[in-house]
């Protein structure tokens, strides 16, 4: 190489090295600090999915009905559970647990008079077949709501989702609800509405002091059972998979709570059998590990209802898992049966009228449709593990039942009257249905499950 070219070669090499070094530094600066590029891509995908899910949930929550303090339902006053007493009467309690049933010095005083029982008993789950009319001298002991309600007043009785009739207060009554007494009213159905009342096969209703104001734009969807709805085998398999996944999550939460509370002062006594023998903590943990491994036997039933303005079926599922033929886990769950279009169309460019004309079919008719788990409740399983007196809880799938459905304000969102077996007691509660979970609208009508003899100390 000639001497005069060396400086140009050196300059070129220096420029090349500088460019390479700069490229290296730039590449280092672009490298993610939280792992390699594949991990970074995976995390970004999860983040975007989480953001999309959060937006979907926010949109879904915005579409939910107004909850208890803001709804038109509260404007009509509290809602109370009413039960059919005979062909022309209903009975409802407005004040529960007012006094011990076997108090040595009854607060009500005087001598109550027994109300003649109907020839045919109705509504056994409410336990309001035995009624007594209190002595007038005890009136000043009554709660304010009882003192301010007089015979002849009209209240509004929701018989079904599309039928509301007036009832007239006949008299104040006392009803034993297990170990305590409740106060309420016996009300009669006017003669011109008795045909509507008699035509209903339901035995449990909701009563309010006033009529509920209707929505400005009543929903077209009609709240009702969908008796013809059937789940396909593929659809059932999807439900079973999601039930098992949710059960495993709930079992892990319950066990973590049991272990965390094991050192509490009452833990040792809580582990001892009370009433029917129950497995102790270690045995429950052992059983729950078997459930998580998939060794439990699942049985369930499905009830389809139309409860929302969109008209899509909502599925009420009661599920029970057994080990060695003994119930060890109980859970209720709500699913949505997704719907799919039968006519292909570009929904982004389609007009409103085109979307209205689009036809839909229930998801169960589509082998590829997905069942969407909306919410679940496993509180009965907690009761089993905490060694509470649970009676026959879990022997059958009727540990929770829907007694009636209403839509008092005609907004398309249902109110559900639900009976729950809570082991030592039972409860009938009015809930507002939402896809995020059931919202209780009133203190439940509760009664003790045990025999009256157990209420008296030996």
C-alpha positions as CSV (number, residue, x, y, z in Angstrom):
1,X,0.0,0.0,0.0
2,X,1.3,3.4,-0.9
3,X,2.1,5.7,1.9
4,X,-0.3,8.4,0.6
5,X,-3.3,6.0,0.8
6,X,-2.7,4.8,4.4
7,X,-4.4,7.9,6.0
8,X,-7.6,7.3,3.9
9,X,-7.7,3.6,4.8
10,X,-7.2,4.5,8.5
11,X,-10.0,7.1,8.2
12,X,-12.3,4.6,6.6
13,X,-11.7,2.0,9.3
14,X,-12.3,4.6,12.0
15,X,-15.5,5.6,10.4
16,X,-16.6,2.0,10.0
17,X,-15.8,1.2,13.7
18,X,-17.6,4.4,14.8
19,X,-20.7,3.4,12.8
20,X,-20.7,-0.1,14.2
21,X,-20.2,1.2,17.8
22,X,-23.0,3.7,17.3
23,X,-25.3,0.9,16.0
24,X,-24.4,-1.3,18.9
25,X,-25.2,1.5,21.4
26,X,-28.5,2.2,19.6
27,X,-29.4,-1.5,19.7
28,X,-28.6,-1.6,23.4
29,X,-30.8,1.4,24.0
30,X,-33.7,-0.2,22.1
31,X,-33.5,-3.5,24.1
32,X,-36.4,-3.9,26.6
33,X,-35.2,-3.6,30.2
34,X,-37.8,-6.0,31.4
35,X,-36.6,-9.1,29.6
36,X,-36.0,-10.4,26.1
37,X,-38.1,-9.3,23.1
38,X,-40.3,-12.4,23.3
39,X,-41.2,-11.8,26.9
40,X,-41.8,-8.1,26.1
41,X,-44.2,-9.0,23.3
42,X,-46.0,-11.5,25.6
43,X,-46.4,-8.9,28.3
44,X,-47.6,-6.3,25.8
45,X,-50.3,-8.7,24.5
46,X,-51.4,-9.4,28.1
47,X,-51.6,-5.7,28.9
48,X,-53.6,-4.9,25.8
49,X,-56.0,-7.8,26.6
50,X,-56.4,-6.6,30.2
51,X,-57.1,-3.1,28.9
52,X,-59.7,-4.4,26.4
53,X,-61.3,-6.6,29.1
54,X,-61.4,-3.6,31.5
55,X,-63.1,-1.5,28.9
56,X,-65.6,-4.2,28.2
57,X,-66.4,-4.6,31.9
58,X,-66.8,-0.8,32.3
59,X,-69.2,-0.8,29.3
60,X,-71.1,-3.8,30.7
61,X,-71.3,-2.1,34.1
62,X,-72.6,1.1,32.5
63,X,-75.4,-1.0,30.9
64,X,-76.5,-2.5,34.2
65,X,-79.7,-1.2,35.8
66,X,-79.6,1.4,38.6
67,X,-78.9,-0.4,41.9
68,X,-80.9,-0.3,45.1
69,X,-80.8,3.4,46.3
70,X,-81.1,4.8,42.8
71,X,-83.8,2.7,41.2
72,X,-87.4,3.4,40.6
73,X,-88.1,0.4,42.7
74,X,-87.2,2.1,45.9
75,X,-89.5,5.1,45.2
76,X,-92.5,2.8,45.9
77,X,-91.2,2.0,49.3
78,X,-89.7,-1.2,50.7
79,X,-90.6,-4.5,49.1
80,X,-91.8,-7.3,51.3
81,X,-92.1,-11.1,50.6
82,X,-95.8,-12.1,50.4
83,X,-97.1,-15.6,50.5
84,X,-100.4,-17.1,49.3
85,X,-102.6,-17.8,52.4
86,X,-105.7,-19.1,50.7
87,X,-107.7,-18.5,47.5
88,X,-108.3,-14.8,48.3
89,X,-105.7,-13.8,50.8
90,X,-101.9,-13.2,51.1
91,X,-99.8,-12.7,54.2
92,X,-96.6,-10.7,54.6
93,X,-94.2,-9.8,57.4
94,X,-92.8,-6.3,57.8
95,X,-90.9,-6.7,61.0
96,X,-89.0,-9.9,61.7
97,X,-87.5,-11.3,65.0
98,X,-89.5,-8.8,67.1
99,X,-89.6,-11.1,70.1
100,X,-88.6,-14.6,71.2
101,X,-91.3,-17.1,70.5
102,X,-91.0,-18.6,74.0
103,X,-90.3,-15.4,76.0
104,X,-91.3,-15.7,79.7
105,X,-92.7,-12.2,79.6
106,X,-94.2,-11.5,76.2
107,X,-93.7,-8.0,75.1
108,X,-97.0,-7.9,73.2
109,X,-98.9,-8.8,76.3
110,X,-102.6,-9.7,76.3
111,X,-104.0,-12.8,74.7
112,X,-103.6,-13.2,71.0
113,X,-106.3,-14.9,69.0
114,X,-105.4,-17.7,66.5
115,X,-106.5,-17.0,62.9
116,X,-108.4,-20.0,61.4
117,X,-106.0,-21.9,59.1
118,X,-107.1,-22.4,55.5
119,X,-108.3,-25.8,54.4
120,X,-105.5,-26.1,52.0
121,X,-102.0,-24.9,53.1
122,X,-99.9,-22.9,50.6
123,X,-96.4,-21.5,50.4
124,X,-94.7,-23.9,52.8
125,X,-91.3,-22.4,52.3
126,X,-92.4,-19.1,53.9
127,X,-93.6,-20.9,57.0
128,X,-96.5,-18.4,57.5
129,X,-99.4,-20.9,57.9
130,X,-99.8,-20.3,61.6
131,X,-101.1,-16.8,62.3
132,X,-102.3,-15.0,65.4
133,X,-104.1,-11.7,65.8
134,X,-102.5,-9.7,68.6
135,X,-104.4,-8.1,71.5
136,X,-105.2,-4.5,70.9
137,X,-103.6,-3.5,74.2
138,X,-100.2,-4.4,72.7
139,X,-100.5,-1.9,69.8
140,X,-98.2,0.6,71.4
141,X,-95.4,-2.0,71.5
142,X,-95.5,-2.5,67.7
143,X,-92.9,-1.1,65.3
144,X,-93.7,2.2,63.6
145,X,-94.5,0.6,60.2
146,X,-97.2,-1.6,61.9
147,X,-98.7,1.3,63.8
148,X,-98.9,3.4,60.7
149,X,-100.7,0.8,58.6
150,X,-104.4,0.4,59.2
151,X,-107.1,-2.0,58.0
152,X,-108.6,-0.9,54.6
153,X,-105.4,0.4,53.2
154,X,-104.4,-0.8,49.7
155,X,-101.0,-2.1,48.9
156,X,-99.7,-3.3,45.5
157,X,-99.0,-7.0,45.0
158,X,-96.7,-8.1,42.1
159,X,-98.1,-11.4,41.1
160,X,-95.8,-12.0,38.1
161,X,-93.5,-10.0,35.7
162,X,-96.6,-8.6,33.9
163,X,-99.3,-8.6,36.6
164,X,-99.7,-6.3,39.6
165,X,-103.0,-6.1,41.6
166,X,-104.1,-4.2,44.7
167,X,-104.6,-6.0,48.0
168,X,-106.5,-4.6,51.0
169,X,-105.1,-4.8,54.6
170,X,-107.4,-6.9,56.7
171,X,-105.6,-7.2,60.1
172,X,-102.3,-7.2,61.8
173,X,-100.9,-10.7,62.5
174,X,-98.2,-12.4,64.4
175,X,-96.4,-15.4,62.8
176,X,-93.9,-17.8,64.4
177,X,-90.8,-17.9,62.3
178,X,-88.9,-20.6,64.1
179,X,-87.5,-19.4,67.4
180,X,-88.9,-15.9,67.1
181,X,-92.0,-14.0,66.2
182,X,-92.6,-11.7,63.2
183,X,-95.2,-9.0,62.7
184,X,-97.1,-8.4,59.5
185,X,-100.5,-8.3,57.8
186,X,-103.1,-10.5,56.3
187,X,-104.5,-8.8,53.2
188,X,-107.4,-9.7,50.9
189,X,-107.6,-9.7,47.1
190,X,-110.5,-7.5,45.8
191,X,-113.3,-9.5,44.1
192,X,-112.6,-8.0,40.6
193,X,-108.9,-9.2,40.8
194,X,-109.5,-12.6,42.3
195,X,-109.5,-14.2,38.8
196,X,-106.0,-12.9,38.1
197,X,-104.8,-14.1,41.5
198,X,-106.4,-17.5,41.1
199,X,-104.9,-18.0,37.6
200,X,-101.4,-17.7,38.9
201,X,-99.7,-20.9,39.8
202,X,-97.2,-19.1,42.0
203,X,-97.3,-19.0,45.8
204,X,-94.7,-16.3,46.5
205,X,-95.0,-12.7,45.6
206,X,-93.8,-9.2,46.4
207,X,-95.9,-6.4,48.0
208,X,-95.2,-2.7,48.2
209,X,-97.1,0.2,49.7
210,X,-97.2,2.0,46.3
211,X,-97.2,1.3,42.6
212,X,-93.7,1.2,41.0
213,X,-93.2,4.0,38.4
214,X,-92.8,2.5,35.0
215,X,-89.8,3.2,32.8
216,X,-90.2,6.1,30.3
217,X,-89.4,3.7,27.5
218,X,-90.6,0.2,28.6
219,X,-88.4,-2.7,27.4
220,X,-89.7,-4.9,24.7
221,X,-88.1,-8.0,26.2
222,X,-90.5,-9.9,28.5
223,X,-89.1,-11.3,31.7
224,X,-90.0,-15.0,31.9
225,X,-88.9,-18.6,32.0
226,X,-87.7,-20.1,28.7
227,X,-89.1,-23.6,29.1
228,X,-88.2,-24.7,25.6
229,X,-84.5,-23.9,25.9
230,X,-82.3,-26.9,25.8
231,X,-78.5,-27.2,26.2
232,X,-76.7,-29.1,23.5
233,X,-74.0,-31.7,24.6
234,X,-71.3,-29.3,23.5
235,X,-72.8,-26.4,25.4
236,X,-73.1,-28.6,28.5
237,X,-69.4,-29.5,28.3
238,X,-68.5,-25.9,28.2
239,X,-70.6,-25.2,31.3
240,X,-69.0,-28.2,33.1
241,X,-65.5,-27.0,32.3
242,X,-66.2,-23.5,33.6
243,X,-67.9,-24.9,36.7
244,X,-64.9,-27.0,37.6
245,X,-62.5,-24.2,37.0
246,X,-64.5,-21.8,39.2
247,X,-64.9,-24.5,41.9
248,X,-61.1,-25.0,42.0
249,X,-60.6,-21.3,42.5
250,X,-63.3,-21.0,45.2
251,X,-61.9,-24.1,47.0
252,X,-58.4,-22.5,47.1
253,X,-59.8,-19.3,48.6
254,X,-61.9,-21.1,51.2
255,X,-59.0,-23.3,52.3
256,X,-56.6,-20.3,52.5
257,X,-59.1,-18.6,54.8
258,X,-59.6,-21.7,56.9
259,X,-55.8,-22.2,57.4
260,X,-55.4,-18.5,58.2
261,X,-58.1,-18.7,60.8
262,X,-56.9,-22.0,62.3
263,X,-55.0,-20.3,65.1
264,X,-57.9,-18.1,66.1
265,X,-59.3,-18.5,69.7
266,X,-62.4,-20.4,68.5
267,X,-60.7,-22.6,66.0
268,X,-60.3,-25.6,68.3
269,X,-63.9,-25.6,69.3
270,X,-65.0,-24.9,65.8
271,X,-63.3,-28.1,64.6
272,X,-65.4,-30.2,66.9
273,X,-68.5,-31.8,65.4
274,X,-71.7,-29.8,66.1
275,X,-74.9,-31.7,65.4
276,X,-74.2,-34.2,62.6
277,X,-70.5,-35.2,62.5
278,X,-68.4,-33.1,60.1
279,X,-64.8,-33.6,59.0
280,X,-62.3,-31.5,60.8
281,X,-60.0,-29.0,59.2
282,X,-57.4,-31.4,58.1
283,X,-60.0,-33.8,56.6
284,X,-61.6,-30.9,54.7
285,X,-58.2,-29.8,53.3
286,X,-57.6,-33.4,52.2
287,X,-61.1,-33.5,50.6
288,X,-60.5,-30.2,48.9
289,X,-57.2,-31.4,47.4
290,X,-59.1,-34.3,45.9
291,X,-61.6,-31.8,44.4
292,X,-58.7,-29.8,42.9
293,X,-57.3,-32.9,41.4
294,X,-60.7,-33.5,39.7
295,X,-61.8,-36.5,41.7
296,X,-65.2,-35.1,42.7
297,X,-68.4,-36.1,40.9
298,X,-70.3,-33.2,39.5
299,X,-74.1,-33.1,39.1
300,X,-76.0,-29.9,38.2
301,X,-79.2,-28.6,36.7
302,X,-79.9,-25.7,34.4
303,X,-82.8,-23.2,34.3
304,X,-83.0,-20.7,31.4
305,X,-84.7,-17.4,31.9
306,X,-85.1,-14.1,30.0
307,X,-84.0,-11.5,32.6
308,X,-82.4,-8.6,30.6
309,X,-83.4,-6.1,27.9
310,X,-81.3,-7.8,25.3
311,X,-83.5,-10.9,25.6
312,X,-80.5,-13.3,25.6
313,X,-81.0,-16.4,27.8
314,X,-79.5,-16.2,31.3
315,X,-78.8,-19.6,32.8
316,X,-79.2,-20.4,36.5
317,X,-77.1,-23.4,37.4
318,X,-77.1,-25.3,40.7
319,X,-74.0,-27.4,41.0
320,X,-72.9,-30.0,43.6
321,X,-69.6,-32.0,43.9
322,X,-69.5,-35.3,45.8
323,X,-66.7,-37.4,47.2
324,X,-67.6,-41.0,48.2
325,X,-71.3,-40.1,47.6
326,X,-71.1,-37.2,50.2
327,X,-71.7,-33.6,49.2
328,X,-68.5,-31.5,49.7
329,X,-69.0,-28.5,47.6
330,X,-72.1,-26.5,46.6
331,X,-72.2,-23.5,44.2
332,X,-74.7,-21.6,42.1
333,X,-73.6,-19.8,38.9
334,X,-75.1,-17.6,36.3
335,X,-74.2,-18.0,32.7
336,X,-75.1,-16.1,29.6
337,X,-76.0,-18.0,26.5
338,X,-74.2,-16.0,23.8
339,X,-76.1,-15.4,20.6
340,X,-74.9,-15.4,17.0
341,X,-76.1,-13.9,13.8
342,X,-77.5,-16.2,11.2
343,X,-77.2,-13.6,8.5
344,X,-73.7,-12.4,7.7
345,X,-73.4,-8.6,7.6
346,X,-70.8,-5.9,8.2
347,X,-72.1,-4.6,11.6
348,X,-69.8,-1.6,11.4
349,X,-71.3,-0.3,8.2
350,X,-74.8,-1.7,8.7
351,X,-77.6,0.8,9.5
352,X,-79.9,0.7,12.5
353,X,-82.7,-0.9,10.5
354,X,-80.4,-3.5,9.1
355,X,-79.3,-4.5,12.6
356,X,-82.9,-4.7,13.7
357,X,-83.7,-7.1,10.9
358,X,-80.7,-9.4,11.7
359,X,-82.0,-12.7,13.0
360,X,-80.5,-14.5,15.9
361,X,-80.5,-18.0,17.4
362,X,-79.8,-19.3,20.9
363,X,-76.2,-20.2,21.4
364,X,-77.2,-23.8,22.4
365,X,-78.1,-24.4,18.8
366,X,-74.6,-23.6,17.7
367,X,-72.0,-26.3,18.5
368,X,-69.3,-23.7,18.5
369,X,-71.1,-21.1,20.7
370,X,-69.6,-20.2,24.0
371,X,-71.2,-20.2,27.5
372,X,-70.1,-17.2,29.4
373,X,-69.8,-17.5,33.2
374,X,-71.1,-14.2,34.7
375,X,-71.1,-14.8,38.5
376,X,-71.0,-17.5,41.1
377,X,-71.8,-18.0,44.8
378,X,-70.2,-20.8,46.9
379,X,-71.3,-19.5,50.4
380,X,-72.9,-22.9,51.2
381,X,-69.5,-24.6,50.9
382,X,-68.1,-22.2,53.5
383,X,-70.9,-23.1,55.8
384,X,-70.2,-26.8,55.4
385,X,-66.5,-26.3,56.2
386,X,-67.1,-24.1,59.3
387,X,-68.9,-27.0,61.1
388,X,-72.1,-25.0,61.4
389,X,-75.4,-26.9,61.9
390,X,-76.3,-27.4,58.2
391,X,-79.1,-30.0,58.5
392,X,-79.8,-31.7,55.1
393,X,-77.9,-29.0,53.2
394,X,-76.5,-30.5,50.0
395,X,-78.6,-33.7,50.1
396,X,-80.5,-32.3,47.0
397,X,-79.9,-29.6,44.5
398,X,-82.7,-27.4,45.9
399,X,-80.3,-25.5,48.3
400,X,-81.3,-22.4,46.2
401,X,-84.5,-21.9,44.1
402,X,-86.1,-19.1,42.1
403,X,-89.6,-18.8,43.3
404,X,-90.9,-16.0,41.1
405,X,-89.7,-13.3,38.6
406,X,-90.9,-9.7,38.3
407,X,-90.3,-6.6,36.3
408,X,-92.1,-4.0,38.4
409,X,-90.7,-0.9,36.5
410,X,-90.8,-2.6,33.1
411,X,-87.2,-1.7,32.3
412,X,-86.4,-5.2,31.1
413,X,-84.2,-6.1,34.2
414,X,-85.7,-8.7,36.4
415,X,-86.3,-8.9,40.1
416,X,-86.0,-12.4,41.4
417,X,-87.6,-13.9,44.5
418,X,-85.1,-16.6,45.7
419,X,-85.3,-19.2,48.5
420,X,-82.0,-20.2,50.0
421,X,-81.2,-23.1,52.4
422,X,-78.7,-21.7,54.9
423,X,-78.4,-24.8,57.1
424,X,-79.7,-23.6,60.4
425,X,-82.2,-21.3,58.7
426,X,-83.8,-20.5,55.4
427,X,-84.3,-17.2,53.7
428,X,-86.5,-15.8,50.9
429,X,-85.0,-12.7,49.5
430,X,-85.9,-10.3,46.7
431,X,-82.9,-9.6,44.4
432,X,-82.3,-7.3,41.5
433,X,-80.6,-9.2,38.7
434,X,-77.5,-7.8,37.1
435,X,-74.8,-9.6,35.1
436,X,-72.3,-8.6,37.7
437,X,-74.2,-10.4,40.5
438,X,-77.5,-10.4,42.4
439,X,-78.3,-7.3,44.4
440,X,-80.5,-7.8,47.5
441,X,-83.3,-5.3,47.7
442,X,-84.7,-6.0,51.1
443,X,-83.9,-7.8,54.3
444,X,-85.0,-11.4,53.7
445,X,-87.9,-13.3,55.2
446,X,-85.9,-15.7,57.4
447,X,-87.0,-18.6,59.5
448,X,-85.2,-21.2,61.6
449,X,-85.0,-24.7,60.2
450,X,-84.8,-26.5,63.5
451,X,-87.8,-27.8,65.4
452,X,-89.4,-25.4,68.0
453,X,-88.3,-27.7,70.8
454,X,-84.6,-26.8,70.1
455,X,-85.4,-23.1,70.7
456,X,-85.9,-23.7,74.5
457,X,-82.9,-24.1,76.7
458,X,-82.9,-27.5,78.5
